[in-house]
Amino acid sequence: MSRVLVLNSVDDVAIALDDISVGETPDGLVAAARAEVATGHKIARRAIAPGGVVRRYGQVIGRAKVDIAVGDHVHVHNLAMAEDGREAEVGVDAVPPTPLDGATFMGIVRPDGRVGTRNYIGVLTSVNCSATVARRIADAFPDNSLPAGVDGVVAFTHQGGCGGSSLSTDVELLQRTLAGYARHPNFHSILIVGLGCEANQIPDWLAKSGLETGAELRSLTIQEAGGTAKAIEAGTAIVRGLVEEASKIERQPVSAAHLTVGLQCGGSDGWSGVTANPALGKAVDLLVAHGGSAMLSETPEIWGAEHLLLRRAASQGVADRLNARLDWWRVYAERHQMELNNNPSPGNLKGGLTTILEKSLGAVAKSGSTPLNDVIGYAEPLATKGLSFMDSPGYDPCSATGQIASGANLIVFTTGRGSVFGAKPAPSIKVASNAKLASWMDEDMDIDASPVLTGTSLEEVGREIFEAMLAVASGQPSKSEALGIGDNEFVPWAVGAYL
């Protein structure tokens, strides 16, 4: 069996399937390796002159800094960012999938028709000042004390809500995020805890968001309750009643069309774009064909691969909205003296990824092949079925927080270096890109996508991921849930200044 993988016949590099030593000539190469090449890293298939483009996936991933000879290790020492190969004819690849039916899961149908995959009680905070009270209220209800059918009582705390103008971008984003959580179908009910004098006044953001307090949306402030201890006592009494009501909820079979999946990747490696991400893309195609929805996010991590999404845009308006978000990020990065075309993180680099182009091309593969039907702002309510793009930073907890606020009732997270991510109230399924990770961190990984490298088709692994989506949506705990992860990943996007 070949020890290198060529992803596209036009590629200038192959990917090492195992560690290659100097002087070895693996099948698939015409010359011996001129350097040590670790598994997942790139080795040159042809000579490339300085300034010449370098391709992987059939796409440009950079330009040669110096002469690259056949057999050279291709990485940060000889490969630089490029701006080539990103032309796009809008909508030419926007082909709707053939509709499918029959896939179901055991969901939780709320009285207004929303469908959840979990049954939590949420304790939201309007401001950082109420964080301790909210956590003490949630801590009064450990998971092992809850009745069957109630998945947990979780406090969602943050660093915002004051310290700036009540009309600032940060407050608006926070209010939008909190409102998304308040109406999320994975919550039976919500208690909002405030201090009382914060910029983020509870009545104001509820009214702005079209929300009203009632039996399943309660609120209190520490100042009105009479202080910390009295607020904890009052909040605990409220949640005790909400837990009793939540225990009466039963699951029932519903169509897979009620699934909305947030797509995430983190700690990527050279195999992420070969195994886990494209396999997740196959699962997304199945979900969309069954009438479900998926959200791709992390705008800085589609940089350099946006042309693939523009070719799938369902309309010129969708393409214009995506380009507008990319333009915003370009200005934002310049204002903060950063570059969007920076190299990937240290872990990504060690795993074999060299440029943001290479990383982005692999990341976009998570979205499958169906049309891009909408582009929405951070934490804006999802309004369109099928595949959408939600604008967000590339920081996973922040991005996933926005996806959940937009309506994701399930997260699928691919990783090559390893991740322990979880994000209540949405269960998180993690997909490993390589066999070593799947074995070494088996208590964290739900699915091993590495069989793609040994003959299993992407379609087969994609089907496995899709079936895992249905099982976890039906109540089967994911690995991160079984470990109790997900209480600390609520990270609303903060972009403004504090005054």
Legacy VTK file of the C-alpha trace (Angstrom):
# vtk DataFile Version 3.0
C-alpha trace
ASCII
DATASET POLYDATA
POINTS 499 float
0.000 0.000 0.000
1.251 3.475 -0.826
2.651 5.475 2.072
1.597 8.787 0.559
-1.819 10.070 -0.470
-2.430 12.229 -3.552
-5.773 13.998 -3.181
-6.010 15.410 -6.718
-4.023 14.633 -9.843
-3.037 18.305 -10.249
-1.655 18.537 -6.701
1.985 19.497 -6.271
2.189 17.717 -2.925
1.316 14.338 -1.481
0.395 13.672 2.142
2.504 11.271 4.198
0.433 8.364 5.530
3.172 7.583 8.054
6.540 9.026 9.037
8.949 9.111 6.093
12.717 9.149 6.630
15.377 10.863 4.549
16.346 8.725 1.571
13.156 6.668 1.455
11.210 6.599 -1.816
7.600 5.726 -0.949
5.321 4.348 -3.636
3.695 7.297 -5.367
6.845 9.454 -5.472
9.451 9.561 -8.220
12.364 10.581 -5.970
13.595 9.946 -2.464
12.559 12.099 0.465
15.078 14.893 1.060
13.927 15.517 4.651
12.053 13.881 7.489
8.311 14.118 6.774
5.901 13.370 9.612
2.547 11.722 9.050
-0.037 14.222 7.835
2.626 16.543 6.436
3.245 17.421 2.791
6.017 16.129 0.505
6.685 17.641 -2.919
5.660 15.566 -5.965
7.231 17.961 -8.445
9.801 20.730 -8.545
8.434 24.216 -7.878
10.356 27.405 -8.614
10.339 30.346 -6.186
7.015 32.157 -6.483
5.321 29.163 -8.075
1.864 28.175 -6.856
1.464 25.031 -4.760
-1.764 23.020 -4.941
-3.520 20.621 -2.597
-7.147 19.429 -2.995
-6.743 20.734 -6.548
-6.703 24.250 -5.047
-3.962 26.796 -4.430
-2.648 26.654 -0.838
0.285 29.045 -1.274
3.390 30.016 -3.225
6.911 28.662 -2.908
9.285 30.910 -0.929
12.355 29.187 -2.376
13.174 26.381 -4.799
11.262 23.245 -3.830
12.632 19.967 -5.162
10.823 16.663 -5.531
10.927 14.919 -2.157
11.192 18.097 -0.094
9.113 18.565 3.010
6.682 21.383 2.164
5.806 23.513 5.185
6.325 26.944 6.765
10.015 27.091 5.813
9.294 27.055 2.078
5.569 27.796 1.587
3.938 31.224 1.893
0.419 32.635 1.646
-0.973 33.395 -1.821
-3.980 35.275 -3.165
-4.420 33.085 -6.253
-7.149 30.670 -7.268
-10.109 32.288 -5.480
-12.217 33.315 -8.443
-15.872 32.298 -8.201
-18.849 32.184 -10.549
-21.758 32.681 -8.180
-24.224 29.828 -7.924
-22.821 27.495 -10.575
-22.594 24.623 -8.089
-25.878 25.329 -6.273
-27.578 22.009 -6.984
-30.338 21.025 -4.506
-30.114 17.467 -3.177
-32.627 14.780 -4.066
-35.145 14.848 -1.184
-35.107 11.930 1.259
-37.493 10.945 4.027
-37.851 8.334 6.735
-35.069 9.406 9.115
-36.408 10.189 12.591
-35.241 10.791 16.139
-36.914 10.879 19.536
-37.315 14.590 20.085
-38.879 16.875 22.653
-41.775 18.794 21.125
-42.475 22.075 22.882
-46.030 23.487 23.096
-45.317 26.010 20.324
-43.956 23.321 17.952
-40.233 23.858 18.503
-38.293 20.599 18.794
-35.422 20.037 21.204
-32.860 17.300 21.661
-32.378 17.954 25.404
-34.512 19.091 28.361
-32.512 21.580 30.419
-33.345 24.390 32.816
-31.185 27.415 32.022
-30.094 30.111 34.458
-29.062 33.101 32.326
-27.212 36.150 33.595
-27.788 39.668 32.312
-24.445 40.862 33.694
-21.211 39.496 35.147
-22.247 40.815 38.571
-24.927 38.131 38.853
-22.651 35.225 37.877
-22.044 33.893 41.392
-25.728 33.943 42.296
-26.610 32.116 39.078
-23.980 29.436 39.678
-25.058 28.921 43.280
-28.655 28.444 42.099
-27.592 25.866 39.497
-25.281 24.127 41.973
-28.294 23.449 44.189
-29.460 20.962 41.548
-26.689 18.415 40.845
-27.447 16.069 37.977
-27.764 13.027 40.238
-30.557 14.718 42.169
-32.769 15.476 39.178
-35.813 13.451 38.147
-35.720 11.328 34.996
-36.176 13.329 31.840
-34.466 16.493 33.123
-30.971 16.781 31.653
-29.633 19.421 34.011
-29.794 22.885 35.517
-27.043 25.016 33.976
-25.842 28.557 34.705
-24.603 30.597 31.736
-22.276 33.352 32.921
-20.162 35.845 30.996
-17.990 38.941 31.391
-20.353 41.493 29.847
-23.587 43.353 30.452
-22.061 46.580 31.795
-18.941 48.704 31.538
-20.043 50.281 28.263
-22.866 52.112 26.597
-26.257 50.424 26.824
-26.402 50.818 23.030
-22.936 49.410 22.332
-22.313 46.601 19.846
-21.271 44.289 22.665
-24.522 44.799 24.561
-26.543 44.257 21.384
-24.654 41.043 20.627
-25.066 39.881 24.214
-28.792 40.616 24.165
-29.200 38.742 20.877
-27.274 35.779 22.268
-29.231 35.671 25.520
-32.508 35.923 23.618
-31.469 33.005 21.422
-30.777 30.901 24.489
-34.020 32.015 26.141
-36.062 30.719 23.204
-33.917 27.636 22.502
-35.901 24.379 22.267
-33.358 22.457 24.362
-34.543 24.407 27.391
-37.794 23.555 29.124
-37.586 26.871 30.951
-35.307 29.772 31.855
-34.542 31.878 34.907
-32.770 35.191 34.201
-30.707 36.646 37.051
-29.572 40.268 37.035
-28.041 42.711 39.502
-30.512 45.516 38.876
-28.491 48.551 37.819
-26.565 47.127 34.845
-26.514 48.569 31.319
-28.134 45.364 30.060
-31.515 45.885 31.709
-33.613 42.689 31.645
-36.983 44.308 30.718
-35.345 46.240 27.880
-33.672 43.308 26.156
-36.685 41.053 26.625
-38.933 43.640 24.989
-36.432 44.269 22.206
-36.265 40.508 21.571
-40.028 39.962 21.559
-39.892 37.918 24.776
-42.174 38.117 27.785
-41.816 36.648 31.254
-44.259 33.901 32.159
-44.471 30.396 33.542
-41.365 29.197 31.652
-39.396 32.456 31.474
-38.778 33.921 34.918
-36.485 36.714 36.136
-35.149 38.249 39.335
-32.564 40.847 40.332
-30.258 40.649 43.320
-31.027 44.194 44.413
-34.793 43.642 44.411
-34.402 40.272 46.176
-32.535 41.931 49.054
-28.997 40.734 48.405
-26.938 37.715 47.450
-28.244 35.097 49.899
-31.875 36.104 49.432
-31.497 36.056 45.629
-30.005 32.549 45.764
-32.865 31.392 47.964
-35.511 32.961 45.704
-33.891 31.617 42.527
-33.552 28.126 43.961
-37.249 28.079 44.822
-38.166 29.176 41.299
-35.962 26.533 39.669
-37.312 23.819 41.956
-40.765 24.420 40.502
-39.423 24.530 36.937
-37.649 21.185 37.424
-40.902 19.599 38.595
-42.688 20.778 35.455
-39.815 19.749 33.177
-39.938 16.191 34.534
-43.370 15.746 32.931
-41.957 16.068 29.403
-41.745 12.929 27.232
-39.896 12.318 23.990
-41.694 11.373 20.793
-40.641 10.422 17.250
-40.072 13.384 14.937
-38.583 13.874 11.487
-34.865 14.543 11.042
-36.047 17.802 9.455
-36.213 19.167 13.021
-32.455 18.845 13.498
-30.291 21.960 13.233
-26.601 21.102 13.466
-23.781 23.527 14.206
-20.586 22.556 12.362
-17.304 23.077 14.229
-13.676 22.043 13.874
-10.755 22.687 16.192
-7.276 21.383 16.785
-7.133 20.460 13.093
-4.338 18.479 11.475
-3.252 17.423 8.018
-5.955 14.736 7.948
-8.893 16.897 9.033
-9.607 18.025 5.482
-9.176 14.478 4.154
-11.214 12.349 6.577
-13.292 13.992 9.324
-14.367 17.207 7.600
-15.455 15.754 4.243
-17.128 12.821 6.050
-19.089 15.334 8.123
-19.933 17.036 4.833
-21.502 13.788 3.611
-23.567 13.638 6.821
-24.672 17.244 6.263
-25.776 16.347 2.740
-27.930 13.538 4.183
-29.376 15.856 6.823
-30.256 18.558 4.301
-31.778 15.979 1.965
-34.053 14.950 4.871
-35.150 18.557 5.321
-32.802 19.424 8.188
-30.483 22.376 8.646
-26.787 22.966 9.234
-24.726 26.032 10.066
-21.148 26.622 8.966
-19.392 29.459 10.848
-15.976 30.902 11.761
-15.596 33.539 9.040
-11.799 33.952 9.397
-11.470 30.206 8.778
-13.173 30.235 5.391
-10.700 32.912 4.272
-9.159 31.653 1.047
-11.887 29.064 0.448
-14.844 31.429 0.159
-14.951 30.881 -3.597
-16.167 27.318 -2.999
-19.126 28.659 -0.991
-19.867 31.459 -3.463
-20.133 28.870 -6.223
-22.856 27.201 -4.121
-24.705 30.401 -3.213
-28.451 30.028 -3.811
-28.692 33.639 -5.017
-26.640 36.731 -5.700
-28.026 38.179 -2.463
-26.566 35.290 -0.467
-23.210 35.771 -2.176
-23.305 39.517 -1.480
-23.995 38.933 2.216
-21.086 36.495 2.488
-18.742 38.925 0.743
-19.948 41.722 3.037
-18.969 39.721 6.103
-15.545 38.954 4.627
-15.061 42.665 3.887
-16.010 43.512 7.481
-13.415 41.070 8.805
-10.768 42.515 6.502
-11.368 46.013 7.920
-11.609 44.660 11.479
-8.270 42.850 11.157
-6.547 45.919 9.709
-7.926 48.131 12.493
-6.428 45.789 15.099
-3.166 45.368 13.155
-3.785 41.685 12.469
-3.783 39.639 9.275
-6.497 37.266 8.161
-3.964 35.372 6.063
-1.948 34.366 9.107
-0.596 30.874 9.595
-2.743 28.359 11.492
-2.227 27.814 15.228
0.837 26.003 16.663
-1.145 22.782 16.993
-2.355 23.055 13.393
1.212 23.643 12.210
2.497 20.618 14.107
-0.288 18.566 12.546
0.826 19.483 9.016
-1.242 22.542 8.069
0.814 25.439 6.723
-1.333 28.353 5.473
-4.811 29.630 6.263
-5.710 28.699 2.667
-4.932 25.062 3.355
-6.794 25.115 6.669
-9.832 26.888 5.198
-10.133 24.502 2.258
-10.340 21.628 4.718
-12.720 23.474 7.035
-15.236 24.292 4.283
-15.483 20.567 3.505
-17.617 20.209 6.675
-20.470 21.932 4.832
-20.935 19.193 2.228
-22.131 20.004 -1.275
-25.679 21.393 -0.998
-26.563 25.018 -1.848
-25.688 27.802 0.582
-29.168 29.144 1.286
-28.516 32.010 3.693
-25.912 34.110 5.501
-26.846 35.437 8.935
-25.195 37.565 11.600
-23.836 36.241 14.861
-26.617 34.702 17.007
-29.340 35.841 14.606
-32.295 33.423 14.450
-31.928 30.847 11.704
-34.720 31.451 9.213
-33.881 29.168 6.275
-33.732 25.392 5.990
-30.717 23.652 4.502
-27.175 25.007 4.758
-26.587 28.498 6.171
-23.489 30.445 7.154
-23.405 32.291 10.488
-20.777 34.994 10.875
-18.498 34.439 13.873
-14.884 34.541 15.033
-12.758 31.435 14.628
-12.706 30.778 18.385
-14.720 27.586 18.865
-16.603 28.350 22.123
-17.597 31.788 20.841
-18.656 30.422 17.461
-20.649 27.544 18.960
-22.347 29.923 21.411
-23.594 31.931 18.440
-24.742 28.807 16.599
-26.729 27.644 19.625
-28.272 31.094 19.994
-29.238 30.884 16.314
-31.020 27.587 16.941
-28.523 24.714 16.685
-29.879 21.859 18.797
-26.830 19.656 18.104
-23.118 20.308 17.482
-20.697 18.128 15.508
-17.055 18.979 16.141
-14.179 17.519 14.114
-10.615 17.465 15.418
-7.194 16.131 14.499
-5.093 17.182 17.454
-7.737 16.499 20.094
-10.564 18.481 21.679
-12.613 18.074 24.839
-15.298 20.489 23.683
-18.888 20.434 24.918
-21.556 23.127 24.821
-24.723 22.785 26.879
-27.595 22.821 26.082
-26.629 21.344 22.677
-24.997 17.892 22.816
-21.638 17.771 21.058
-20.453 14.865 18.896
-16.704 14.767 18.266
-15.139 13.198 15.184
-11.451 12.239 15.144
-9.528 12.664 11.901
-6.892 10.009 12.592
-6.655 6.605 14.278
-3.976 7.626 16.796
-6.191 10.371 18.210
-9.299 8.171 18.196
-7.422 5.571 20.267
-5.390 7.884 22.516
-8.376 10.118 23.445
-11.060 7.461 23.104
-12.979 8.764 26.134
-13.529 12.057 24.250
-13.974 10.910 20.649
-17.393 9.679 19.470
-16.429 8.680 15.927
-13.181 7.676 14.208
-13.062 8.966 10.622
-9.621 7.486 9.896
-10.964 4.356 8.095
-11.313 6.655 5.076
-7.539 6.262 4.712
-7.769 2.467 4.554
-10.561 2.016 2.061
-13.813 2.938 3.811
-15.695 5.477 1.708
-16.503 9.000 2.854
-20.145 8.107 2.279
-19.930 5.225 4.780
-18.348 7.374 7.486
-20.786 10.168 6.673
-23.665 7.749 7.188
-22.127 6.752 10.547
-22.000 10.405 11.600
-25.594 10.966 10.467
-26.792 7.958 12.463
-24.878 9.274 15.484
-26.670 12.604 15.068
-30.035 10.844 15.258
-28.999 8.696 18.231
-27.586 11.590 20.267
-30.552 13.798 19.339
-32.752 11.017 20.744
-31.067 11.256 24.147
-28.004 9.018 23.880
-25.202 10.866 25.723
-22.243 11.962 23.634
-18.768 11.408 25.066
-18.451 15.022 26.233
-21.846 14.827 27.930
-20.903 11.639 29.749
-17.845 13.491 31.076
-19.989 16.411 32.227
-18.399 18.932 29.845
-20.284 21.980 28.601
-20.998 24.295 31.548
-18.161 26.734 30.809
-18.323 27.191 27.040
-20.854 30.044 26.941
-18.763 32.799 25.286
-20.802 35.587 23.645
-18.830 37.557 21.074
-17.349 40.783 22.494
-16.045 43.186 19.841
-16.307 46.642 21.406
-14.537 48.818 23.943
-15.133 49.058 27.677
-15.569 52.578 29.125
LINES 1 500
499 0 1 2 3 4 5 6 7 8 9 10 11 12 13 14 15 16 17 18 19 20 21 22 23 24 25 26 27 28 29 30 31 32 33 34 35 36 37 38 39 40 41 42 43 44 45 46 47 48 49 50 51 52 53 54 55 56 57 58 59 60 61 62 63 64 65 66 67 68 69 70 71 72 73 74 75 76 77 78 79 80 81 82 83 84 85 86 87 88 89 90 91 92 93 94 95 96 97 98 99 100 101 102 103 104 105 106 107 108 109 110 111 112 113 114 115 116 117 118 119 120 121 122 123 124 125 126 127 128 129 130 131 132 133 134 135 136 137 138 139 140 141 142 143 144 145 146 147 148 149 150 151 152 153 154 155 156 157 158 159 160 161 162 163 164 165 166 167 168 169 170 171 172 173 174 175 176 177 178 179 180 181 182 183 184 185 186 187 188 189 190 191 192 193 194 195 196 197 198 199 200 201 202 203 204 205 206 207 208 209 210 211 212 213 214 215 216 217 218 219 220 221 222 223 224 225 226 227 228 229 230 231 232 233 234 235 236 237 238 239 240 241 242 243 244 245 246 247 248 249 250 251 252 253 254 255 256 257 258 259 260 261 262 263 264 265 266 267 268 269 270 271 272 273 274 275 276 277 278 279 280 281 282 283 284 285 286 287 288 289 290 291 292 293 294 295 296 297 298 299 300 301 302 303 304 305 306 307 308 309 310 311 312 313 314 315 316 317 318 319 320 321 322 323 324 325 326 327 328 329 330 331 332 333 334 335 336 337 338 339 340 341 342 343 344 345 346 347 348 349 350 351 352 353 354 355 356 357 358 359 360 361 362 363 364 365 366 367 368 369 370 371 372 373 374 375 376 377 378 379 380 381 382 383 384 385 386 387 388 389 390 391 392 393 394 395 396 397 398 399 400 401 402 403 404 405 406 407 408 409 410 411 412 413 414 415 416 417 418 419 420 421 422 423 424 425 426 427 428 429 430 431 432 433 434 435 436 437 438 439 440 441 442 443 444 445 446 447 448 449 450 451 452 453 454 455 456 457 458 459 460 461 462 463 464 465 466 467 468 469 470 471 472 473 474 475 476 477 478 479 480 481 482 483 484 485 486 487 488 489 490 491 492 493 494 495 496 497 498
